[in-house]
Each structure stands twice: as structure tokens, then as C-alpha cells.
């Protein structure tokens, strides 16, 4: 009975707002809570092992960009191993069939890896960039929930999504 009352209250609250466009906003901590459990990630490419851990989600204040700062580890052999920080960003794509927002076209912006000889730095950068571009597109930044009425509506009536002033802003066009 309580769930029926809560659902009715949610419907009334939802539809008591003006018709037309409405927005949902998601903050960095909300997105951080969704992204962090998807790590660590480990990939091997042509004998090079790359790992990503400790993600920190960032939302641009000035551009429609979202990204993640990561601890990156790399091993070219037992003797040549390094660790550092990488910054990857991109735009968002929406998958309507699942209600998921995913990173699109991730791009390695910054990389600082310690303990890698200069002769291997370019190979390491290229490998980490390739792994980031091909692995981080699997990361679900946010998934709209069917249990939340506004998010369920967003799955059907999504008009636009963009990063604005450090928040993910999702606009719905109801009618």
C-alpha cells in the first residue's frame, strides 16, 4: 500500500510541474558513485599490460565534456613497469535501449608515467591512448532507473543532454 501511495505522489509531483521541457541534473558525486565500481580495468595489447584504477569523474565548467582521471599502470616486461596518472575526456552518448549514458570518443589529454625509460615513452603513450579509446567507451557514466519515475520518463522523452557548469543536464520534452 505504501508503494502505491509513493507512486501516486510521484506522479502528482511530476505532472504538477509545467508541461513541456523539464530537466534532470546529475552532479559529479552522483556520477562518481556510478563510475567507481566499474574499476579496475586491465587490458593487454601486443605484450603491453595496461591497468586503470582510482577513477575521479570530472565535468567541465566551460565545455560539453566529461572525463575521468585515472591511475594508469603499464608493464612492458617484468623489468619495465611504470605507474602514474592519466586524464581522459570525451562527450556523452545515450543508448535508449538501456537508458545508459556512456563516454563517446574518449581522448587521452594528459599522461605522466614514472619509471619508464625515454626509449619507451612514446610506445607507452600510444598504447595507453589506444586502450583508453577502446576500453573507456564501455564505462556507463549513468543509467536511468525504471524505479525512478522522472528517470523512466527521461528514457522515453530525452531531448538533449550536455555538461553545463560542472553538471550533467538532461532535458526532457514531454509534449
N, C-alpha and C positions, 0 to 999 in steps of 0.2 A: 504494500500500500504506500509506504514512504517513497519508493522509487517512482510510482505513478504520480504522486504529488510533486516530487522534484522535477520530473519530466514535464509536467504541465506548467510548473513555474518557469522552467527554462524556455518553453515555447512562448509563454506570455511575455517574458522578458525579451526574448529575441525579436518577436514581432511587434513589440511596443516601441522599438526604435524606428526611426524614419525608414520608409521603404526606399529602395534604390540601392546605391552603393553603401557598403559598410566595410570596415576594415578590422583586421586582426593584427596585433603586433606581438612579435616574439623578441625577447631580449637576449643578450649574449649568455647570461647564466642558464636560461631555458634551453638554448641550443647546445651549450656546453654539456649539460646533463644528458642530452641525446647522443652527442658525438663520442664522448669519452669512452663509453662501454664498448665501442667498436674497435678499440685498440688493445693490444699491439697488433701491428700488421707486419708480416715478414714475407719477402719475395726474393727469389734467386733469379738472376739473369746473367747468362753466359759466364758462370763461375763467380759472379759477384753477389754476395748476400747483402740485402738492404732491409733494415728494420725501421719502423716508425712507432714511437711511443709518446706518451705525455702530451696529447694534443691540447692546444689552447685555441679556441674559436675566436676569431675577430671579425667584426662587422665594420666596414668603412664608414667614416663620418661624412665623407665627401663624394664617394663614388658608389655605384651599384655593384659592389664587390664584397665577397665573403671569402674568408680564408681560414687557414689553420697553421699555427706554429707548432713544430714537432721536434722531438729529439730524434735525430737520424743516426743510425749506426750502419757501418759498412765494413765488410770483410772481403778483401781480395784474395787472401790466403790466411793461413794460421799466423803468419808473421806480420801481415799488413792489415791492420784494423784501425778504424777511426770512429769517432763519435762527435756529434755537435748538434747544432740547431739548423732547421730548415724552415723557410716561410713559403707557403704555397697559397695562391688565391685563384679565384675564378668567379664565375657567375652562377646563378642557380637555374636548374631545370626542374620542371614539375612533371611527375609521372601520374596522370589522372587515374590510371587503373589501380594504383596502390595508394594514392594520396601522399606520395613521398616527394620531398624536396631534396635534390641531390646536387652535388658540386659538378658544374659543367666546365669543361676546358680548363682543368687546373694547370697552373703555370708556376714553376719554381721561381720565386722572386729573390730569395736570399738563401745562401748556404755557407755555413762555416763548419768545416770538419777538421778536427785536430788529429795529429799523428799519421797523416797520410803524406808520403814523400811527394815532392813537387812533380816528379815524373808521372804520377798517377792522378793528380788533382783533376785534370780535365776529364779523364775517363770516369772518375768517381762522380763528378758533377753531371755528366751526360747520363750516367746510369741512374742516379737518384732522380733526375728530372724525368726520365722515361718511366721509372717505377711510379713516381708521383702522378704523372699524367694518366697512367693506365690502372692504377690502384685506387686512387682517391675518388675517382668517379663512382666507386662502389659505396662510398660513405653516404649514409642517409643523414642529412642535416636536420630534418624534421619530418615526422609522419603525422598527417592529420588523423585524428582518432574518431572512430564512429561513435564512441561513447559520449563525446562532447558535441552537443547539438550545433554550435557555431562551426566547429571544425568539420562536422559531417556536411553541413551546408556548403562550406568552403570547397569541399571536394567536387561539388556539382556546379557551383556558381563562381568559380575562380575567374576573376577578370584580369588581375595583374599581381605581380609580386616583385618587390625590389628592396634593396638595402638602402635605408634612408636614415641619416643621423644616428648611426650605430644600432639600428633595429631592423629586423626583417618585417616588412609591412606587406600584408596580403590583403588585396582589395577584392570584395565580392560584389557582383552585380546581380541583385535578386530579381529585379523586374525591369 
